[in-house]
Amino acid sequence: MINMAVAVNLFPVTGQPLPMLSMGGTSIWFTSIAVGIILSVSRNIEQEELKTGVVHAAA
């Protein structure tokens, strides 16, 4: 349905940028920020496991 609406100019022709592939500046910034947050959380969990000796189960 959406494809037909775009073909007859009822909806604008826009798309979602592919993370790590699109060359748009905003996409690269937000993808980098998201990856940085994930790496930070992962590092903090590993550091806590080393301090306490308790391994958290993956969800």
Secondary structure as the mmCIF struct_conf table of DSSP 4:
data_model
#
loop_
_struct_conf.conf_type_id
_struct_conf.id
_struct_conf.beg_label_comp_id
_struct_conf.beg_label_asym_id
_struct_conf.beg_label_seq_id
_struct_conf.end_label_comp_id
_struct_conf.end_label_asym_id
_struct_conf.end_label_seq_id
HELX_RH_AL_P HELX_RH_AL_P1 ILE A 2 ALA A 7
TURN_TY1_P TURN_TY1_P1 VAL A 8 ASN A 9
BEND BEND1 LEU A 10 PHE A 11
HELX_LH_PP_P HELX_LH_PP_P1 GLN A 16 LEU A 18
TURN_TY1_P TURN_TY1_P2 PRO A 19 LEU A 21
HELX_RH_AL_P HELX_RH_AL_P2 GLY A 25 THR A 52
HELX_LH_PP_P HELX_LH_PP_P2 VAL A 54 ALA A 58
#
